Amino acid sequence: MPLFQTIQFNESTKILIWEITESLDELLSKVVFLKEKTQKRLDGMKSQMHQRAFLSVRMLIQEMGFTDKDLHYDEFGKPYFDCHNYISITHSYHFSAIIISHETVGIDMELQREKIQKIADKFTDYECAYLNPAPTQEYIKKLTVIWGAKEAIFKIRNEKGISFKDHINVSNFSLDQTQTQASLHFDNLIKDFDVHYQEIKSDNFDGTFTLVYAFEK
């Protein structure tokens, strides 16, 4: 399937979402270039779903006029281009997504699942002041936004020792809105972030996904 959705957030920021319906061979035939290092990484993946997601990201950067030749990873696994554009990458089950911007950004996409309730105490503390832990769909949706926000912020900072629970705080928010604030308190540093979130659904697969992306102020 071609590009699932494009979100033009502002003049310098674009989000692209790919729905992974192609076979591995189909994706391989469409990716125009893979570095030798990338091919070895692909060959070493045991899961074909992981391989397809990996290649779908290459399809997304092609949509933006880049190829695998332009995409690099630092020592911590953070992707970057050799230009003024920032990039962040995510994939979850049948979707992959990238955000490309002149601003410092991070992105995450998660399938909404009941099991997130079981690990809520592992990544929430500050947020407990406004969360209602009753087992409802709203609670699951809010937990998924919070996890996504913290994941996106972690991708921006990418520093060893950052704890989702202890160091990243997500401000109270409503599911009727699409934006909230968050802050990172780590190693004598305080950083603030704008966080945006929305739901993504497909006619081809069951389930609802939450897309979250954050901008460092």
PyMOL commands that set and color helices and strands:
alter all, ss='L'
color gray80, all
select helices_A, chain A and resi 24-30+36-43+48-63+68-70+114-123+126-129+137-157+164-167
alter helices_A, ss='H'
color red, helices_A
select strands_A, chain A and resi 3-10+13-19+71-73+79-81+86-92+95-101+105-111+168-170+179-186+189-201+208-216
alter strands_A, ss='S'
color yellow, strands_A
deselect
rebuild
show_as cartoon
